[in-house]
Amino acid sequence: MFCPQCNTAAEARTTTLNEELGQVEYIFSDKTGTLTQNIMSFSKCSINGHAYGEVIDPLGAQPKRLDFTSFNPLADPDFCYYDNGLLKSVKLGDLHSHEFFRLLSLCHTVMSEEKKEGELMYKAQSPDEGALVTAARNFGFVFRSRTPGTVTVTELGRPVTYTLLAILDFNNIRKRMSVIVRNPEGRIRLYCKGADTLLFERLHSSNNHLVNITTDHLNEYAGDGLRTLALAYRDLSEEQWEEWSERHRQADRATDCREDRLADIYEHIEQDMMLLGATAIEDKLQEGVPETIAILSLANIKIWVLTGDKQETAVNIGYSCKMLTGDMTEVFIISGNTVLSVREELRRARERMIDSSVPLPLALPPLDPPSSTTLDSISGEFALVINGHSLAHALEADMEGEFVSTACVCRAVICCRVTPLQKALVVELIKKHKKAVTLAIGDGANDVSMIKTAHIGVGISGQEGIQAVLASDYSFSQFRFLQRLLLVHGRWSYLRMCRFLCYFFYKNFAFTMVHFWFGFFCGFSAQTVYDQYFITLYNIVYTSLPVLAMGIFDQDVPEQRSLEYPKLYEPGQLNLLFNKREFFICITQGIYTSVVLFFVPYAILSHGTQGTGEPLADYQTFAVTTATALVIVVSVQIALDTGYWTAINHFFVWGSVGSFFTIMLAMHSQTLFSIFPNQFHFIGSAQSTLVQPLVWLTIVLATVICIVPVLAFRFLKLDLKPQLSDTVRYTQLVRQKTRKPAGRCMGGVRVGGVPEGRLGARGGFRRSGYAFAHQEGFGELITSGKNMRLSSLALANFASRHSSSWIDTLRKKKHSNTHPPQNASGESSPAPSYVSGSAPPLSNSSSLLGGSQDTPLEEGTHTLPVILPQVASGPPTNTPALAPAQVPSADALTPTSVRSPGGDSVGGWNLSLGAVQDALFGWRGGTSRTSGTSSPGPPPVPKETNHTV
């Protein structure tokens, strides 16, 4: 979890949430800087209705990178651009192109540092601003320097100084910024850049035709996943400026509601503007994001993206990072602007889910509200996309239940154009209704509220500073590390904590209840059955270190298998390893052990004699025998509970037993008694007791009676009802005996880790969005002149799910007791399928994204072939489970049927360990069959171009 590019290691900023990392059911993620690299580059633009940046060579040759140095000696040599048409437009003196780049060079809060002539270094509040100012620099409009009242720009080689009259700063509500400047000729002009939805509302009516053309260009940019914003300007007269300036001064000096007064003043001047064009900035996905999201989905973790980008851009990013896939049953778009419209769209989405999951004769009438049972029975892969306006209505008290019940059935949810407060409200809503462990991950200041609201907060140390890191519980530099944090470290932490607690309760009940049984024989006189020093040292010395080592080092499967089999994460979500049932089992086992440890020595020693004929039925002999048996029994028990042995475990377990005998012999010695005669009363007891064969026979018998039932129970459970971890361990043993396959496996099929680069174009849904800075701008600081030299800103499913009856039953119970209802009971989150198919229809009452809402889904039933990994290049000879004669019959295995496309498997398996072993290793990986269960291992993850149905 170390990033060599950033030289940043993962950091745990808390020690109290380790076990919750293994129980996460919902992940809430920001997009910009979290899923993407937040490294921006100027890609395309639209100026006065003309689009630039699309370079298509009819001969298919690689486009040539433009050389700006001959045109502009101050150009940035690292700037990449390929469309020569834009550069020609600037050279030919196109006024609109000049005004476009003049706006980019003036309307910002970037600080410039020029160490020597011509070497400029820009320090920007956000990577977007830096990319835009750099683009203007290369096209001849070079931002050189600023003072509190001026901005100096070199325009096509000619230095020009503008008087900076006002900065109308950006914030998360305005989503735009403006500057008012006076040029050397005395003309006053307002320049504005911001979100197109907000800026288009403030344009002059004469811009309607240009708005339509620019909107089409924005739609094209969205197909490439680019981030956009619109640019506009307004000429002001001297009278207009003087009047507005006076009102601005009064609002700025107000002692109450200052922010609201300034917002009103800004709103007044930003009207009747003229549209210049739009910019498109490319932000690449981080490495490993699609693979990480796919694996987390296999682990039954639902991922919600909460972003400030526009709806259509969020959809495109969803497809790029594989949150949304073409084989999903349906993607629902919620875009209503009123409470009634949002309620109707949510109702319609639920009806479509039910219609797609329930056979037609059993479907509910449209007017009947869906019951909890009906929603739980929904199968299929759905996604929900909701914008900020609709989300505001969905979060109201009378609608939040409907929103949660609909969204939680979906495999992926994208909330776009949301404010930082709405991010926190969505997280709080899931915590309130689903009672599930939530994790929020983000990189900027606008994610802090979401990170603090979730159970676990993760900060990305990227380009937006360290606000998110400071508010988080864990931090690292790449989203892909989340996979290892949860599936490896989180799962191990939950496993270790559960085993620690189970053993802790067991050993203390076994120790304490012996006193209770002894009370019946001592008249409840408060006499202790053990030596007083044994009581003191039992939890401090004799049993503390082994359980501590188990809580630190224990593993049930290696880390590679934890990533290879994501379904291993599911027991933590269902809280299977420590709950009321497990607690009472530990107590019962401890009570049983105490009964054996008391009554077996009591029964034997009461009639036993020494070799000399003297009776052994004395108090001190009984205390030493019981204490020795107790330490040995609990040490053997933790040896059985330890799944991963290290030298430290061996030293602590057997060293604790050795320390018990050493300390007991020392305390019962003549030497200590002679020094402290009033403190050590068990003089010589250990020496005289432990030499008696009958005593050791008693200890061995008590140990066998305590341990044999545990071994028998675990053996029967392993044979009759194996868990997935048991099967994975058996797989590991077989692999150790055979030649290991080359290459890294994921989900049972070796895949290549091809990093996702530029956000690929995806046809169909066209719109764009601009992600804003994560905090308020530096306008007030710049105009105040207090600090004109800012310091550098911080850089910064299984193909068939493991659905044995014990998992299904517990999931059904959990979902039946949760309101509002969750996903289909007894089923894990459907694994992402990679079967080819057309893109799913996007439901929307206004058909915003195109496509008919009533497009029928062609459904068919096919038998899913089993793709099993080969564990050896040749036929094995020493592994009985691999023998052909032991392949389960057709009756022992049930064929798994799936609906195509987007259907979900409805079958399950409940096999003995032998049958599971045969299913894992009895057939070759590439063989298809018409009957038989799916492999209980992870699913095959073929590339999207290879389909096996």
VONUTOR-207147 format. One record per residue (C-alpha): residue in one letter; x, y, z. Coordinates in steps of 0.001 Angstrom, whole numbers, padded with zeros to 6 digits, always signed. Layout:
<nodes>
AXYZ
...
</nodes>
This chain:
<nodes>
M+000000+000000+000000
F+002910+002280-000799
C+002822+004528-003858
P+006335+005022-005266
Q+005206+007816-007611
C+003942+009920-004702
N+006392+008459-002181
T+003404+008063+000139
A+002674+005115+002399
A-000652+004112+003881
E-001272+005472+007359
A-003594+004246+010091
R-004758+007285+012012
T-006883+005303+014477
T-006620+001987+016308
T-010242+001580+017331
L-011934+000628+014054
N-009828-002276+012804
E-012550-004910+013125
E-015123-002713+011377
L-012938-002783+008268
G-014041-006390+007898
Q-017764-005587+008085
V-018209-002820+005491
E-021348-003126+003351
Y-021501+000338+001744
I-018706+002456+000300
F-019388+006113-000472
S-016791+007544-002808
D-016013+010903-004297
K-015072+010892-007985
T-012567+013616-008777
G-009207+012802-007226
T-010544+009586-005730
L-011500+007513-008752
T-009555+009788-011080
Q-005995+011080-010876
N-007006+014751-010559
I-004207+015600-012987
M-005857+017840-015567
S-004900+018566-019144
F-006586+020947-021578
S-008170+018726-024233
K-010910+020441-026257
C-012818+023691-026412
S-015722+025415-028127
I-015290+029059-029150
N-018192+031014-030636
G-019798+027812-031908
H-016618+026301-033382
A-015265+023107-031815
Y-011519+022557-031510
G-009423+019652-030319
E-010802+016718-032333
V-007974+015568-034590
I-008881+012812-037067
D-006338+011708-039641
P-008039+009894-042553
L-004845+007869-043078
G-004883+006731-039463
A-001531+008285-038664
Q-000676+009390-035170
P-001491+013124-034776
K+001514+015348-034398
R+002008+017344-031241
L+002061+021107-031794
D+005256+023051-031196
F+004395+026297-029393
T+007939+027481-028727
S+008394+029034-032178
F+005140+030941-031781
N+005475+031769-028096
P+008837+031660-026265
L+006992+031674-022917
A+005043+028487-023733
D+005111+025539-021357
P+007199+022795-023029
D+005178+020063-021278
F+001854+021217-022724
C+000345+018759-025237
Y-002139+019775-027906
Y-002724+018434-031411
D-005346+020586-033172
N-003559+023122-035340
G-006871+024845-036177
L-007064+026575-032798
L-003511+027841-033077
K-004213+029168-036589
S-007297+030935-035287
V-005195+032749-032696
K-002485+033621-035210
L-005060+034982-037693
G-006365+037362-035037
D-009813+035882-034441
L-011353+038209-031845
H-013428+035505-030201
S-010391+033245-029771
H-008402+036132-028323
E-011185+037021-025893
F-011550+033336-024959
F-007932+032966-023876
R-007877+036475-022397
L-010650+035346-020059
L-008664+032222-019089
S-005601+034326-018329
L-007506+036814-016140
C-010381+034962-014440
H-008597+032844-011853
T-006824+032995-008508
V-003569+031393-009654
M-000320+032687-008217
S+002686+033019-010533
E+006314+032594-009612
E+009060+033474-012097
K+012439+032354-010820
K+014195+033579-013924
E+013095+035189-017157
G+010657+033000-019067
E+010451+030187-016476
L+006999+030503-014954
M+005617+028317-012200
Y+001897+028446-011479
K+000426+027623-008080
A-003272+026955-008509
Q-006080+026442-006062
S-007320+023462-008088
P-005777+021415-010932
D-008553+022656-013261
E-007475+026276-012904
G-003849+025375-013435
A-004670+023509-016653
L-006738+026404-018049
V-004166+029085-017247
T-001447+026891-018769
A-003525+026507-021947
A-003936+030279-022220
R-000189+030661-021672
N+000646+028386-024603
F-001788+030080-026969
G-000147+033443-026410
F-001958+034909-023390
V+000586+034458-020627
F-000325+035300-017061
R+002859+036828-015616
S+002104+038346-012220
R-000472+039991-010005
T-000731+042551-007228
P-003768+043232-005038
G-005008+045680-007661
T-003490+044586-010994
V-003007+041565-013230
T-000149+041556-015745
V-000552+039468-018892
T+001644+039089-021956
E-000759+039014-024917
L+000888+037725-028088
G+004223+039127-026941
R+002832+042485-025767
P+002711+043093-021971
V-000656+044394-020776
T-001591+045360-017235
Y-005238+045199-016217
T-006673+046920-013173
L-008314+044315-010969
L-011495+045937-009673
A-013157+042956-007963
I-013015+039192-007592
L-016374+037449-007219
D-015024+034311-005646
F-016056+030716-006134
N-017878+028624-003543
N-019834+025367-003599
I-023158+027188-003838
R-022319+029664-006624
K-020287+027119-008615
R-018741+029922-010648
M-016278+032760-010263
S-015956+036162-011914
V-013477+039020-012094
I-014103+042648-013010
V-011143+044307-014724
R-010372+047597-016475
N-008150+047411-019533
P-005562+050087-020409
E-008115+051805-022677
G-010432+052249-019670
R-013114+049739-020691
I-014607+047764-017814
R-015510+044108-018400
L-016736+041237-016236
Y-015339+037771-017053
C-017109+034704-015671
K-016501+030950-015791
G-018506+028206-014136
A-021003+025370-014455
D-022912+025555-017705
T-026285+024909-016038
L-025890+027968-013828
L-024126+030205-016317
F-026564+029586-019188
E-029393+030884-016990
R-027623+034228-016699
L-026934+034858-020389
H-028508+037520-022549
S-031434+036349-024674
S-029478+037007-027850
N-027258+034001-027080
N-029935+031329-027592
H-028594+030041-030915
L-025014+029958-029644
V-026154+028200-026470
N-027707+025387-028543
I-024525+024896-030553
T-022320+025009-027454
T-024611+022544-025688
D-024126+020084-028549
H-020378+020432-028172
L-020656+019860-024439
N-022588+016672-025153
E-019801+015450-027403
Y-017180+016189-024756
A-019171+014230-022191
G-018925+011161-024398
D-015180+011259-023778
G-015658+011732-020050
L-014239+015264-020082
R-014819+017910-017418
T-016305+021125-018730
L-017199+024663-017800
A-018684+027577-019719
L-017146+031022-020271
A-018968+034334-020619
Y-018355+038076-020306
R-020288+041313-019808
D-019337+044901-020602
L-020047+047396-017814
S-020393+051154-018023
E-018669+053423-015566
E-022005+054236-013937
Q-022936+050584-013554
W-019577+049852-011974
E-019751+052761-009542
E-023268+051867-008432
W-022432+048179-007985
S-019123+048942-006263
E-020850+051049-003626
R-023384+048321-002921
H-020569+045789-002739
R-018668+047886-000186
Q-021754+048152+002010
A-022391+044426+001873
D-018745+043643+002579
R-018833+045825+005720
A-022075+044344+007008
T-021872+042832+010484
D-024731+040381+010004
C-025490+037989+007120
R-022405+039168+005288
E-022106+036071+003089
D-025749+036236+002027
R-025508+039942+001229
L-022406+039398-000900
A-024077+036508-002722
D-026997+038778-003622
I-024643+041478-004875
Y-022724+038948-006987
E-025990+037622-008401
H-027030+041118-009444
I-023946+041851-011552
E-023668+038375-013141
Q-026624+038852-015491
D-027116+039482-019214
M-023718+038033-020044
M-022494+037069-023517
L-021379+033496-024115
L-017814+032973-025291
G-017594+029186-025349
A-016693+026199-023218
T-013601+024250-022196
A-013093+020499-021804
I-010450+019108-019476
E-009322+015507-019338
D-008941+013719-016014
K-007628+010162-016256
L-008813+007284-014124
Q-006413+006069-011483
E-004677+002786-012102
G-006668-000272-011029
V-009980+001484-010340
P-012188-000756-012545
E-010585-003920-011187
T-010946-002734-007588
I-014621-001876-008022
A-015287-005247-009667
I-013620-007190-006848
L-015346-005177-004125
S-018669-005860-005842
L-017909-009594-005709
A-017403-009169-001965
N-021044-007985-001701
I-019941-004398-001052
K-022160-001771-002639
I-020402+001306-003978
W-022126+004679-004169
V-020433+007567-005961
L-021296+011008-004595
T-019917+013633-006938
G-020307+017290-007756
D-020151+016574-011488
K-023173+016714-013727
Q-025440+013748-014254
E-024247+012772-017697
T-020556+013018-016833
A-021155+010877-013761
V-022831+008235-015949
N-019876+008211-018339
I-017411+007872-015493
G-019564+005073-014065
Y-019176+003128-017284
S-015455+003879-017505
C-014735+002484-014054
K-017077-000496-014564
M-019562+000526-011882
L-022121+000526-014662
T-021879-002245-017223
G-023619-002894-020508
D-025157-006149-019258
M-026996-004575-016348
T-030715-005235-016351
E-031524-001525-016240
V-030078+001827-015199
F-032656+004182-013691
I-032316+007956-013978
I-034076+010042-011305
S-034164+013663-012449
G-037478+015072-011187
N-037611+018648-009987
T-040637+018264-007692
V-041542+015982-004841
L-044314+014344-006842
S-042145+013699-009880
V-039344+012189-007778
R-041814+009973-005932
E-043327+008843-009230
E-039933+008037-010748
L-038907+006019-007684
R-042200+004118-007794
R-041772+003422-011479
A-038228+002174-010879
R-039425-000271-008227
E-042149-001547-010545
R-039643-002111-013329
M-037370-004001-010908
I-040249-006225-009823
D-041398-006817-013389
S-037863-007797-014384
S-037472-010171-011425
V-040915-011731-010865
P-042577-013872-013545
L-045406-012045-015313
P-048334-014026-013785
L-046943-013349-010317
A-046195-009644-010815
L-048077-007233-008628
P-050651-004866-010104
P-049161-001428-010808
L-051309+000256-008181
D-050312-002058-005346
P-047366-000819-003285
P-044537-003370-003231
S-044179-005267+000014
S-040916-005936+001818
T-041011-009560+000689
T-041389-008517-002937
L-038448-006120-002787
D-036348-008761-001062
S-037071-011219-003872
I-035787-008878-006584
S-032965-010428-008556
G-030956-008826-011288
E-028425-006055-011632
F-029783-002535-011437
A-028200+000884-011067
L-029621+004213-009962
V-028474+007685-010999
I-029986+010685-009204
N-029098+014363-009472
G-028801+016935-006719
H-032244+018530-007168
S-034006+015174-007032
L-031841+014032-004133
A-032910+017068-002100
H-036541+015888-002383
A-035626+012225-001839
L-033913+013080+001456
E-037071+014606+002911
A-038529+012765+005884
D-041594+011425+004082
M-039599+010125+001108
E-036338+008880+002542
G-037755+005406+003155
E-038787+005033-000485
F-035419+006275-001672
V-033483+003872+000553
S-035641+000865-000353
T-035156+001577-004053
A-031481+002471-003964
C-030397-000423-001773
V-031775-002944-004247
C-029415-001530-006873
R-025877-002748-007253
A-024540+000743-007964
V-025823+004207-007085
I-024479+007494-008455
C-025527+010782-006864
C-024416+013719-008995
R-024383+017480-008504
V-024505+016963-004752
T-023266+019411-002144
P-020958+018423+000716
L-023929+018505+003101
Q-025938+016173+000873
K-023041+013725+000848
A-023159+013546+004629
L-026964+013219+004624
V-026852+010256+002241
V-024338+008467+004453
E-026407+009210+007553
L-029507+007888+005803
I-027936+004484+005157
K-026619+004301+008720
K-030090+005057+010035
H-032138+002662+007897
K-029803-000204+007036
K-027809-000517+010269
A-024804-001340+008119
V-021138-000441+008478
T-020320+002380+006058
L-017033+003649+004646
A-016512+007033+002985
I-013482+007833+000857
G-012515+011194-000604
D-009615+013508-001256
G-010815+017076-000764
A-012279+019453+001757
N-015770+018934+000332
D-015546+015279+001377
V-014752+015965+005030
S-018380+015947+006189
M-018996+012647+004428
I-015810+011122+005861
K-016699+012166+009395
T-020290+010902+009110
A-019392+007376+007989
H-018280+004689+010422
I-014891+004574+008710
G-013312+007497+006897
V-010541+007073+004336
G-008606+010027+002954
I-006781+010098-000379
S-003575+012119-000215
G-003726+013583-003698
Q-003785+016954-005406
E-006461+018692-003275
G-004538+019143-000059
I-004707+017166+003156
Q-008067+018215+004611
A-009589+014813+003883
V-006529+013023+005252
L-006635+014962+008507
A-010305+014071+009008
S-009894+010390+008114
D-009212+007190+010022
Y-006996+005733+007307
S-005172+007395+004437
F-003295+006322+001325
S-002636+007713-002138
Q-004522+005380-004525
F-008115+004138-004616
R-006919+000633-005559
F-005401+000221-002096
L-008944+000118-000732
Q-009181-003449-002035
R-006315-004615+000150
L-007393-002499+003111
L-010794-004219+003263
L-010345-007699+001821
V-007024-008421+003511
H-006351-006218+006513
G-009996-005529+007334
R-011009-009165+007088
W-008025-010335+009113
S-008705-007717+011777
Y-012322-008831+012107
L-011262-012487+012247
R-008600-011819+014875
M-010883-009722+017035
C-013640-012345+016935
R-011276-015171+017804
F-009717-013056+020519
L-013096-012352+022125
C-014310-015940+021840
Y-011184-017315+023442
F-011139-014575+026072
F-014642-015416+027271
Y-013962-019138+027093
K-010796-019130+029178
N-012243-016849+031824
F-015465-018822+032221
A-013411-022019+032448
F-011304-020367+035135
T-014062-018640+037105
M-016780-021294+037150
V-014488-023733+038970
H-014883-021425+041979
F-018632-021701+041636
W-018586-025511+041762
F-016123-025403+044650
G-018544-023190+046580
F-020933-026103+047026
F-018203-027999+048888
C-016800-025154+050985
G-020153-023822+052146
F-019742-020712+049984
S-017214-019464+052505
A-015333-017457+049832
Q-012382-019823+050020
T-010603-019973+046651
V-009920-023217+044905
Y-006580-021983+043528
D-003488-020531+045065
Q-003909-016769+045385
Y-000862-016107+043213
F-002211-018344+040470
I-005381-016249+040467
T-003268-013116+040050
L-001007-014461+037310
Y-003577-016428+035280
N-004709-013506+033091
I-001476-011532+033366
V+001145-014149+032543
Y-000210-017612+031841
T-002855-016832+029205
S-002272-013259+028057
L+000536-013606+025531
P-000880-016487+023420
V-004172-014711+022803
L-002286-011492+022119
A-000186-013230+019471
M-003321-014686+017915
G-004937-011254+017849
I-001922-009802+016023
F-000719-012513+013652
D-003584-014914+013023
Q-004810-015628+009475
D-007241-018183+008155
V-006109-017936+004520
P-003126-016158+002947
E-003484-012646+001616
Q-003389-013825-002010
R-006402-016058-001398
S-008264-013240+000350
L-007985-011207-002850
E-008614-014214-005066
Y-011834-015192-003279
P-013726-011975-002429
K-016655-013958-001005
L-014514-014686+002032
Y-015416-011155+003123
E-019109-011962+003498
P-019082-013544+007014
G-017924-010222+008422
Q-020849-008385+006836
L-023243-010915+008361
N-021359-010808+011678
L-021090-014590+011710
L-017892-014952+013698
F-019006-013186+016871
N-022648-012713+017712
K-025032-013792+020452
R-024947-017375+019256
E-021154-017521+019226
F-021043-015780+022592
F-023270-018381+024226
I-021299-021174+022564
C-018113-019792+024140
I-019808-019523+027516
T-021199-023040+027229
Q-017812-024442+026287
G-016209-022593+029189
I-018798-023894+031632
Y-018356-027431+030287
T-014585-027128+030690
S-014976-025895+034279
V-017234-028849+035126
V-014665-031286+033761
L-011745-029512+035437
F-013465-029599+038806
F-015332-032882+038979
V-012830-035167+037195
P-009970-034352+039631
Y-012454-034387+042496
A-013754-037841+041588
I-010297-039339+041021
L-008345-037730+043834
S-011039-038354+046436
H-010255-042084+046198
G-006633-041866+045050
T-003555-042659+047070
Q+000133-042026+046787
G+002686-044740+046268
T+003201-044817+050014
G-000486-045442+050594
E-001253-041960+051835
P-004459-040413+050420
L-004299-037680+047763
A-007570-036087+048799
D-006222-032883+050262
Y-006973-029282+049334
Q-003530-028255+048086
T-003081-031323+045870
F-006503-030714+044348
A-005687-027006+043751
V-002389-027790+042029
T-003969-030527+039873
T-006890-028326+038797
A-004683-025323+038053
T-002255-027420+036003
A-005081-029016+034010
L-006648-025597+033406
V-003465-024066+031975
I-002834-027081+029759
V-006438-027212+028477
V-006647-023511+027586
S-003211-023669+025949
V-004242-026638+023808
Q-007476-024812+022965
I-005704-021715+021691
A-003354-023940+019735
L-006425-025364+018002
D-007856-021883+017453
T-004644-020514+015917
G-004798-020732+012145
Y-001414-019205+011325
W+001641-020207+013315
T+004700-018042+013638
A+007752-018390+015833
I+006202-015818+018158
N+003022-017900+018507
H+005043-020993+019369
F+007124-019076+021866
F+004117-017493+023584
V+001954-020638+023741
W+004527-023125+024904
G+006443-020472+026816
S+003299-019685+028816
V+002964-023347+029782
G+006626-023476+030709
S+006386-020261+032712
F+003453-021723+034635
F+005475-024698+035820
T+008538-022575+036510
I+006655-019973+038575
M+004575-022586+040398
L+007626-024623+041413
A+009383-021445+042541
M+006446-020215+044637
H+005963-023624+046253
S+009648-023899+047079
Q+011220-023954+050526
T+013317-020884+049706
L+010420-018458+049262
F+008607-019916+052236
S+011612-019325+054474
I+011815-015683+053310
F+008047-014938+053379
P+006425-017523+055642
N+003139-015621+055843
Q+002731-015220+052082
F+003456-018629+050524
H+001346-021340+052124
F+001598-023982+049420
I+005084-025048+050455
G+006177-028175+048613
S+002728-028819+047146
A+003783-028690+043498
Q+006861-030839+044078
S+004911-033541+045896
T+001872-033464+043616
L+003475-033458+040187
V+005523-036576+040912
Q+002387-038693+041322
P+001426-040696+038203
L-002231-040546+039212
V-002141-036748+039101
W-000787-036725+035550
L-003330-039326+034545
T-006020-037038+035933
I-004641-034044+034035
V-004442-035997+030765
L-007947-037392+031222
A-009421-033959+031937
T-007616-032517+028905
V-008908-035290+026640
I-012481-034921+027898
C-012334-031161+027274
I-010653-031220+023872
V-012027-034324+022120
P-015604-032953+021796
V-014190-029786+020248
L-012158-031769+017731
A-015127-034013+016921
F-017443-031038+016399
R-014983-029240+014137
F-014274-032376+012127
L-017968-033048+011547
K-018594-029406+010672
L-015705-029469+008212
D-016983-032645+006595
L-020722-032000+006606
K-020991-028240+006322
P-017702-026676+005220
Q-017349-022952+005045
L-015765-021218+002118
S-012561-020611+004071
D-012306-024361+004685
T-012581-025024+000963
V-009977-022345+000204
R-007571-023877+002727
Y-008031-027269+001118
T-007355-025661-002250
Q-004175-024211-000821
L-003023-027631+000385
V-003650-029150-003027
R-001822-026322-004763
Q+001158-026840-002497
K+001333-030441-003670
T+001110-029547-007329
R+002873-027114-009592
K+001581-023593-009062
P+000097-021928-012165
A+002012-018928-013417
G+000399-015539-013236
R-001818-013859-010749
C-005349-015169-010479
M-008412-013126-009751
G-011725-014804-009292
G-010354-018174-010468
V-009190-016873-013864
R-005841-015289-014504
V-006232-011769-015723
G-003870-009057-016769
G-003676-005853-014817
V-003981-003383-017625
P-004190+000083-016125
E-007087+002193-017186
G-005857+005284-018938
R-007781+008016-020570
L-011523+007884-020037
G-012670+006119-023168
A-015512+007452-025233
R-018814+005696-024802
G-021631+006471-027146
G-025206+006964-026160
F-025257+009406-023278
R-024021+012891-023945
R-023565+015556-021349
S-020773+017145-019452
G-019909+018387-016027
Y-017333+020474-014265
A-015941+019504-010872
F-015209+022594-008860
A-012563+023420-006313
H-013092+021869-002931
Q-012977+025025-000921
E-013658+028711-001332
G-011228+030547-003577
F-008374+032883-002763
G-010077+035997-004119
E-010403+037787-000798
L-006805+036965+000090
I-005542+038268-003252
T-007432+041564-003129
S-006424+042141+000485
G-002744+041982-000443
K-001868+040324+002867
N+000007+037470+001266
M+000989+037742-002372
R+003395+034799-002161
L+001417+031727-001279
S+003189+028627-000153
S+002930+025656-002473
L-000407+023835-002206
A-000290+020299-000933
L+000489+017726-003616
A-000718+015845-003280
N-018889-013415-007757
F-018145-016068-007745
A-019841-017149-011022
S-022197-018824-008636
R-022116-017292-005238
H-021078-019186-002127
S-024682-019608-001037
S-024563-022569+001293
S-027574-022792+003511
W-025967-021202+006551
I-025139-018030+004581
D-028581-017895+002972
T-030467-018405+006212
L-028577-015747+008111
R-028826-013226+005285
K-032582-013816+005056
K-032969-013311+008795
K-030912-010129+008680
H-032845-008637+005792
S-036215-009634+007228
N-035407-007730+010421
T-034130-004617+008627
H-036428-001737+007586
P-036654-000613+004888
P-035938-003874+003041
Q-032579-004526+001484
N-031518-006543-001517
A-032862-009949-002296
S-032754-012032+000835
G-030245-014762+001074
E-028329-013522-001882
S-025148-011665-002058
S-024635-008710-004312
P-024758-010061-007841
A-021355-010374-009343
P-020712-008222-012358
S-021301-010253-015458
Y-019226-009866-018501
V-021656-011333-020977
S-022012-009315-024107
G-025172-007465-024726
S-026583-004144-025640
A-026488-001293-023193
P-029424-001329-020796
P-032200+001179-021190
L-032033+004217-018961
S-035407+004910-017418
N-036401+008533-017214
S-039782+010115-017463
S-038475+012743-019858
S-036230+010301-021780
L-033358+012648-021060
L-030656+010241-022073
G-032438+008749-025054
G-033812+005316-025676
S-037276+003968-025198
Q-038390+003290-021703
D-040455+000363-022825
T-037787-001519-024690
P-038439-005168-023868
L-035696-007274-022391
E-035074-010515-024212
E-034802-013172-021611
G-033641-016701-022027
T-032503-019425-019737
H-029065-020845-020268
T-026909-023179-018323
L-023833-021444-017018
P-020682-023363-017860
V-018198-023956-015106
I-014736-022591-015646
L-012424-024160-013100
P-008728-023430-012704
Q-006298-026182-013532
V-004077-026846-010586
A-001578-029049-012392
S-000290-029379-015871
G-000750-033136-015878
P-003113-035562-014187
P-002338-035773-010489
T-001412-039092-009007
N-001338-038573-005245
T-004513-036575-004585
P-007594-038767-004053
A-009932-035823-004584
L-008706-035531-008131
A-009442-039105-009102
P-011990-039385-011907
A-013843-042068-010051
Q-014710-039580-007323
V-016362-036986-009560
P-019839-036371-008108
S-022719-037688-010100
A-025292-035524-011775
D-027623-036176-008884
A-025160-034773-006389
L-024765-031520-008230
T-027490-029138-009299
P-027232-027251-012593
T-027136-023501-012188
S-029453-021566-014491
V-029210-017876-015139
R-031395-015420-016990
S-029810-013614-019868
P-029021-010813-019856
G-028589-009446-016383
G-030292-012303-014641
D-029068-013689-011381
S-028434-017229-010363
V-031116-018730-008179
G-029394-021972-007360
G-027210-022825-004428
W-025084-025680-003156
N-024884-027648+000032
L-022264-030330-000496
S-019989-032353+001690
L-016352-031408+001763
G-015505-034326-000498
A-018013-033208-003118
V-016703-029645-002922
Q-013168-030904-003391
D-014233-032900-006407
A-016103-029942-007813
L-013007-027794-007376
F-010478-030164-008845
G-012315-032929-010675
W-012797-031215-014024
R-010629-029238-016398
G-011041-025490-016434
G-012113-025034-020029
T-014789-027774-020172
S-018450-026838-020416
R-021141-029095-019051
T-024877-029156-018964
S-025289-030203-015375
G-023349-029797-012200
T-022849-027055-009707
S-020829-023971-010281
S-017468-023847-008681
P-017536-022586-005096
G-014439-020653-005967
P-014361-017144-007415
P-015925-016399-010789
P-014165-016307-014070
V-013535-012749-015158
P-012960-012889-018905
K-012220-009803-020888
E-015221-008063-022292
T-014429-009295-025791
N-014560-012931-024738
H-017963-014279-023834
T-018806-017769-022689
V-022464-018559-022217
</nodes>
